[in-house]
Structures are given as C-alpha cells and as structure tokens.
Amino acid sequence: CRFTLVLWPAFGLLDIPTWVIWSYRCPVSIVVHDVEPLHNSFGYGKFARAAVRLAIAVSRIDVICHTDAAAHEFKNVTGVVASIVPHPIMPSESTTAPSSAGRHKPTVRVLGQFKATRTVEPLAELARSMQPADLFNLEIVGRGWPKVEGWVVRDEFVSEQEFSDLVSTSDFILIPYTRFYQSGVAVRALEGGVPVVAPDHPHIRELYGESWIGIVKDG
C-alpha cells in the first residue's frame, strides 16, 4: 500500500502505538481531533503520552491535527510535532443559505452531542431575548442535552441523513462551545451555505473569514 490514513483513533492517544508494526510496511497518518478530551476518556493518561513519544520515534507514523491550536496542544502533552492539515470541506451544489420564504418562522438550531464545554445558560438567555417565542423555532438536537428554557430539545442520536437534513433546513446554527479545537458542525454548515453564530476562534475565522458577522467576541 502507499499509505494508511486513520481518521478516528479508537483508543485515544493509545491508538498511535498500535500502528507501529504496520507502519514498517506502509506509512501511517493518524488524525488526532481532541488532544485533551472534553470528558474523561480512555487512552489519554501519562502512560499513553509516553507511549506516543516512543512510537513516533521508532516508526513511520505521522500525526495530523486540523488546527494550530490542536497541534500546539499535542506538542505540549507529548513533545511530538504534528502536521497541520485543514479540516476537509466537501464541495456544495449551493453556497446560499436556505430561505425562510414559505415557512412560518426561521429555525435556529444547536446540533451535536452535549459535552461539558457546551454553554447552556447563554442559550436560555438568548431564548428569553427572542420573545415572543412564536417568531422563531429554537431547537437542540443531540445526545445528552438537558432541558434548556425556551428550546425544544431532542436528546437522541440522529442518522447521517437526518443530520444533513437538519443542517440544510436551518436558517442559523449556533456553536455554543467554551473550548474546542475545531468544529465539524461549523464545517457542515459551511458546506450547506448555512450561517453560524460562534465564539471568536481561529477555526471559525478560517472557515468564515476574519470579518464574519456571526463571530461573538468576549464582552
């Protein structure tokens, strides 16, 4: 083979040493998405970090991060320099956001699994500021979400097709994160021509531009 690309390591950082023997036959590139997991996860402890340093030193394995922030953090925790490859973006047939024409009211959505870095209270405050409630559809779809005042919450996993439909039928998508390395939801929104409202973050600026009106700065 020419090379092997691992998109979603199954065992966290410990996945990297498992590819050492294979890398002697075929170079391996492994994409590390969340260098420091957003919740307690297997494969990110001191032993895993030391194993990564040794594995990289004796193999033909290259670690890939999608942002400078992720690569910087990876070097901090492992001492290994990762390659930076921007998050892939699929070409879209249309780069125009869906129109609300013919629909009763605009739909604002939050999509994706709930994690500790999701900010709930600002969502409730936003719902209160968007009164009367019958002017907007406010929806949250993803596993683990608690009830949020003013929002219709679907605490469930959705299929890839339904996720695509949810993106394409949104008028706006909110990215309510306090910490992240990159946002796959923001990438999917860009692919569908759907505007996002997100915190000021290098990945958002790379996707939507430095002057994007949907970037929310501190204060």
N, C-alpha and C positions, 0 to 999 in steps of 0.2 A: 504494500500500500504506500501511497505518497505521504499521507499524514492522517492522524486521528484527531478529531475535534470533539471535546467533551463539553456539552452546553450546560448541563445541570448536574454538578457533582452530587452524588447520592449521600456521601458521608462527610460533608463539610470539607474542611481542610485535609482531613484524613484520606479523602479520595485521591489526593495527589500522589502519595506514596504507592497506592495500589497499581499505578500505571507505570512504575519504574521498569519492570521487566519487559513490558510490551514496547516501551519507548526504545529499547535497544534494536528492535526490529523495525519500528515505524515511529517517527517523531510525533509527539503528542502535545496538543494545545488544550488547556483547560480554562474555561471561563469561570472566574470567581465573581459572583454578583454581590453578595453581602459579606464583606470581610469580617466584620463584627456582627453576628446575628442580632436581629431585633428582639428575639426572645431566646430563652435557654435552649440550646441545640447541641446535639451530639457532634463531636469532631472539631471543636474549636479551642480546646484547652492547651496547656503548656506542652504536653506531650505531642499533640498534633502539630503545633507550631515548630517544634524542634524536628519532627519527622519531615516536615515540608522542606526545611533548610537542607537536611541531608539528602532528601530525594532529588531536589533540584541540582545539587552538587554532583550527583553520580549518574544523572540520566539526561535524556534528550526531551525534557518536559519544559514547555513554556507556559507561563500563567498569563492569562488575559484579563484585564479589567476594562470596563466600559467608560470610566471617568477618571480624571486626575485624582479626585478625592478618594476613590476606591483604591487606586494604585498606591497613593501616598500612605494610606492606612495599612495596606498589605505589606509594604516595606517596613512600616513601624512595628508590626506584630510578628513578622517572620524574618526580616532582614533581606528578603528577596525582592529584586526589581521586576515588576510585572510589565508586560507590554500593554499599551493603551490602544484599544480598538473601539471606535464609537459604536454605540448600540445600533444594530441593523434597523433600517426603516424600509418597509415594503412600499413599492410604488402604488399609488392610488389612482383609480379612474377619475376621481373628482377630489379636488382640494378645497372645495367650497363647503362650508358648514351647512348642515341641513336646515331648511327653512321652517319656521313655525307656521307659515301660511296654511290655513285649512285646519290647524289644530287649535284646540280650545285655549291652551296656555303653554308657555315654554316649560321645558323639562330640564331641571338641574340635577345631576347625578354624582354620587360618590361610588366608585367601583373598586372592588378588591377586598381581600381578606383583612379583617381587623387585626391590628397589632398595637403594641403599647405606644408606638410613636404616632398613632392617629390621634388627632385632636378633636375631642367630642364637644366640649363646651362652646368653642367658636362656631360650630355648626348650629347649635341651638340658638346662639345669639343671632346668627345670620337668618335663621327661620323667623325669629321674632321681628327682625328688622324688615323682613319682606312681607309684612302684613299689608292688606288682607291675604290670607293663605290661599284663597281661591284664584290668585293671579299666577301662581306657579305650581308645578309639580316638583316636589323635593323628594328624591328617592336615594336610598343607600342599598346597594346590593353586594353582599359578600359574607363569607362565613365569619362567625364570631362577633358580629357587631351587636352592641347593646342597643336598647331603645334610646332614641335621640329625639328630644322635644321638637315637634314641628316637621319631622321627616317620616316618610314611610320606609321602614327598614325590612329588608328581606335577608334574614340570617340563613343563608344557604349557598351552596356551591352551584354555579351555573355552567353549562356546557360552553365549549368554544364558540359554537354558532350563536348561542343566546348572548354571550358576552359581546360578540361582534355587533349583534343587533342592538344591544343596549348602548354601545358606543355610538353607532351611526344614527340612532334616534334621539340622542341627547342634543340639547341646544348649548349646554355648557357642562363641563366636567370639572369638579373640584378635586384638588390633590391636597388633602388635609394632613400633611406629614410634618413632624417636627424634626425628623432625621432620616435621611436616605442617601444612597449613593447614586442611584439612577431610578427612573420611574418608567416601568413598562406600560403603565396605564397612559402616561403622557405621550409615549411613543405611539400607542394605538390611536389615541385621539388625534395626533398629528396626521397619521396615515388616513384617517377618516375625515380630515378637514374640520374637526370639532375644536372650538376654542377651549382652553383650560384656564383655570384660576389656580395659582400655585405659589408657594413661598419662593422668595428670591434664592435661586440655586443655580450653580453652573450648568447642570444638565438641562434645566428648563430654558436658560438663556441660549444654550447651544441649539436646542430644538426650535424655539420660537423667536429668537432674536433678543438682543440686549434691551430693546425698547418695547418689548411686548407689554401691552396694557394689562394683561392678566397676572403679571408678577406682583405679588404682595410683599412689600418691604417691611421690615420691623418698624413698629411705631407708626 
